[in-house]
Amino acid sequence: MNDEINDLLEAAMYKEIAAQAMYEAAQDQTSDTGAKALLKELADDETRHLRTLKDLKEQDIEAAGWNQEEIPNLMISEHLSGGDTLKGAGIQQTLTFAMKREQEAVDFYSRMMGSLRSEEAKRLCEGLVHAELKHKLKLEMIYDDLFYQED
């Protein structure tokens, strides 16, 4: 595994660890039971993502297949304000926060892709963007189900 891929995986694993810790700590900062359950699910998701990255680090990245189907972007978080903190957040604020963090991860990996030299590292980065878009879509769909009102 080349240094560029190793560094990319290390950065991605660090981001997952930080997100998991943040979501775990936030569970103690809200009394909303729905938000607590969502925060636990988000922390568990980050744990699974970290495991996936560790597994990738142990295998041949070229052999790792990335499913690159088109991921729709409902653009919900792009039109919401708030989501700056989880302290005392209810479920709506927690979803907004999480959607915005997923978009930040998409943006981070998209920018990083432009600075990578190896095609293998670029493909890995593209896979990370794809994974973050899937996470964001999952959250957007939950938000849409809970808070979109048809007239």
C-alpha positions in Angstrom: 0.0 0.0 0.0 1.5 3.3 -1.0 2.0 6.2 1.5 -0.7 8.3 0.0 -3.4 5.6 0.5 -2.1 4.9 4.0 -2.3 8.6 4.9 -5.8 8.9 3.4 -7.0 5.8 5.4 -5.5 7.2 8.6 -7.2 10.6 8.1 -10.5 8.9 7.4 -10.2 6.6 10.5 -9.4 9.7 12.6 -12.5 11.4 11.3 -14.7 8.4 12.2 -13.2 8.1 15.7 -13.8 11.8 16.3 -17.4 11.6 15.1 -18.1 8.5 17.2 -16.8 10.3 20.3 -18.8 13.4 19.6 -22.0 11.5 19.1 -21.4 9.4 22.3 -20.7 12.6 24.4 -23.8 14.3 23.0 -26.0 11.6 24.3 -25.4 13.0 27.8 -26.2 16.6 26.6 -29.8 16.1 25.7 -32.9 14.9 27.5 -34.8 14.2 24.3 -35.2 10.4 24.1 -35.5 10.4 20.3 -32.3 12.5 20.0 -30.5 10.1 22.4 -31.6 7.1 20.3 -30.5 8.8 17.1 -27.1 9.8 18.6 -26.5 6.2 19.7 -27.3 5.0 16.2 -25.0 7.6 14.7 -22.2 6.6 17.1 -22.7 2.9 16.2 -22.6 3.8 12.5 -19.3 5.6 13.0 -18.0 2.5 14.8 -19.0 0.3 11.8 -17.4 2.8 9.4 -14.2 2.7 11.3 -14.2 -1.1 11.1 -14.7 -0.9 7.4 -11.7 1.4 7.0 -9.5 -0.8 9.2 -10.5 -3.8 7.0 -9.6 -1.8 3.9 -6.2 -1.0 5.4 -5.6 -4.7 5.8 -6.5 -5.7 2.2 -5.5 -4.9 -1.3 -7.2 -1.6 -2.1 -7.2 -2.3 -5.8 -9.2 -5.5 -5.2 -11.7 -3.5 -3.1 -14.8 -2.9 -5.2 -16.7 0.4 -4.9 -20.3 0.4 -5.9 -20.7 3.7 -7.6 -24.4 3.9 -8.2 -25.8 7.4 -8.4 -26.7 8.7 -4.9 -29.5 11.2 -4.9 -29.0 14.4 -2.9 -32.3 15.6 -1.4 -30.5 18.9 -0.6 -32.4 19.1 2.7 -29.5 20.2 4.9 -28.4 22.8 2.3 -31.7 24.6 3.0 -31.7 24.3 6.8 -30.2 26.7 9.2 -28.9 25.7 12.6 -27.3 22.4 13.4 -24.3 24.1 14.9 -24.4 22.2 18.2 -25.7 19.0 19.8 -26.0 20.4 23.3 -29.6 20.1 24.3 -30.6 19.2 20.8 -33.9 17.5 19.9 -34.2 15.0 17.1 -34.7 17.7 14.4 -31.6 19.6 15.5 -29.6 16.4 15.8 -30.6 15.3 12.2 -29.7 18.8 10.9 -26.3 18.6 12.7 -25.6 15.1 11.4 -26.6 15.9 7.8 -24.4 19.0 7.7 -21.4 17.0 9.1 -21.9 14.3 6.4 -21.9 17.1 3.8 -18.7 18.5 5.3 -17.1 15.0 5.0 -18.2 14.9 1.3 -16.6 18.3 0.7 -13.4 17.3 2.6 -12.9 14.1 0.5 -13.9 15.9 -2.7 -11.2 18.6 -2.1 -8.7 16.0 -1.1 -9.2 14.0 -4.3 -7.8 16.9 -6.2 -4.5 16.8 -4.4 -3.9 13.1 -4.7 -1.3 11.8 -7.2 -2.0 8.1 -7.5 -5.1 6.8 -9.3 -5.6 4.2 -6.6 -5.8 6.9 -3.9 -8.2 8.9 -6.0 -10.4 5.9 -6.4 -10.3 5.3 -2.6 -11.2 9.0 -2.0 -14.0 8.7 -4.5 -15.3 5.7 -2.6 -15.2 7.7 0.6 -17.2 10.5 -1.0 -19.7 7.9 -2.1 -20.0 6.4 1.4 -20.5 9.8 3.0 -23.2 10.7 0.4 -25.0 7.4 1.3 -24.9 8.4 5.0 -26.2 11.9 4.2 -29.1 10.4 2.1 -30.1 8.1 5.0 -30.3 11.0 7.3 -32.2 13.2 4.7 -34.7 10.4 4.2 -35.3 10.2 8.0 -35.7 13.9 8.2 -38.0 14.0 5.2 -40.2 11.2 6.8 -40.4 13.0 10.1 -40.6 16.6 9.2 -41.9 17.1 5.7 -45.6 18.0 5.7 -47.6 17.6 2.5 -50.4 20.1 2.1 
